[in-house]
């Protein structure tokens, strides 16, 4: 079973002026975290400790069909 995650962008102000939202599909929190670590720019690696907190606090929705894991949509500032 896969889930749709709506994860708040973890980079704080002022680096990210308005934050953002990342929408992705994953089988669990750990896979979601790994996908986000791969996606994030290398220059933001100092915020890696904040990613799992955002994942565990994200709204999560079960998907009816089998979907491929990965990023669906991103909006960041």
BELMOMO-V977854 format. One line per field, one symbol per residue. burial: 1 if it has 16 or more other ideal C-beta (glycine too) atoms within 10 Angstrom, else 0. Layout:
burial = ???
//
This chain:
burial = 01111010111000000000010111000011101100010001001000110110010100000000000000010
//
